[in-house]
């Protein structure tokens, strides 16, 4: 018997340590393995009686006094393993797990996982992964078929026994009861940074075997997120054909080989996200319901995406840390077959600007419906005049948001490394307006994060105000703040420039007078904190 089997088989004989007078094993022990239960410790009969009497008097366990529908509403807002731990401590709540309509089970739900300072061992994640498989099987097999599962989300590490347990349990549940949104988030027992090429291939084959063993579970999935896998040429299309109801696909560090081409066709897919990977190009052949595409750091030196039939595509998010040798994208070519984009987000990661300003005659046909533009992580101090090409080409634009930020946490800081791999120093993008006197009638809001009252930015804001004749609000924020940047070496910290954001009433008045408008200028004083750990994928990625 394996460790997981031994752990779970002892649950009935080990007894349950909690504040109840009954000697019977409570129903919750069927779900939560002993190692993951909250530690209450042995309690004498008299002490347990006093605790229960206090709860009965309204001075103790007030939570379990709430109506079941309210308790379920509370429990469905947290990780299901945490919900089970809460139920374990209350006799009133022991019957609730089988009544939950939303289930979220995660191998990252290790006891104490809410403590951001704690570092977890791989063995803890794998032990919790076994618990996720065990709890999934028990909860889904003991539920009444009459209770609909509106949402089922399972995050787990790709291990053979646990994956098959989860897959077969979900397939059985789908066969006998209604399951609404069903989601798998699958990672590997090695993090991306320590995976060899052989590891990626092994994980890809392991996942293919998983799909082959549990096709009925994948046929009912609506969302799928995969990490750290390399597939064969036709594997991803075959996975998509199995996942007939899939609405969202995310691939992180996944591909079909170096410089491979991925062709995507699916009748239901509405969202596609790709992080890293070695694709030369991703071809979106026929996706009639596709609405949102996000591509983070492609490796191609050509256009990373080809848009075929995607008539509903409305949001495009592109993130790239570009070097000197990589192609500057021309939106008129990239979006030649797409005229429905209303929301465009471009993240430059504080490095080279990789979008080419183009003539409005070329761009307007593809940007005619564009309403929201977000230009993120532009290098501090760069001339923003080039961004005016978007205003010229997008007559429907309503909101423009710009973030100026030298975010040192995500930048390459070693000078030799930057020189070796062709990182650019700050270079302003050259641009001249095609129609210097053009007027924009729909732009109503301009937001700038990282505002500094220098000539460059003041001149840019005045230019936008001159062209956007119906501007209603200009929001100026100080620089964003990253908690991780405070941990950088002092040599890098010396490169930080002190913010000159106008914080006093006198300086704000001076700035608004220089801009020539008092009513529409708003200074925002919120401090925006960001955590790099959240961006990089969460607790599961630390399983290795």
PyMOL commands that set and color helices and strands:
alter all, ss='L'
color gray80, all
select helices_A, chain A and resi 3-9+27-30+34-36+45-56+63-65+68-75+80-88+91-93+97-99+122-142+160-176+192-194+197-213+215-219+235-242+331-334+360-367+385-393+408-410+415-420+455-467+483-487+490-493+505-515+532-535+539-542
alter helices_A, ss='H'
color red, helices_A
select strands_A, chain A and resi 102-106+149-157+179-187+223-230+248-255+260-265+271-275+279-286+292-296+305-309+315-319+343-347+372-378+399-404+445-449+473-477+481-482+521-524+529-530
alter strands_A, ss='S'
color yellow, strands_A
deselect
rebuild
show_as cartoon
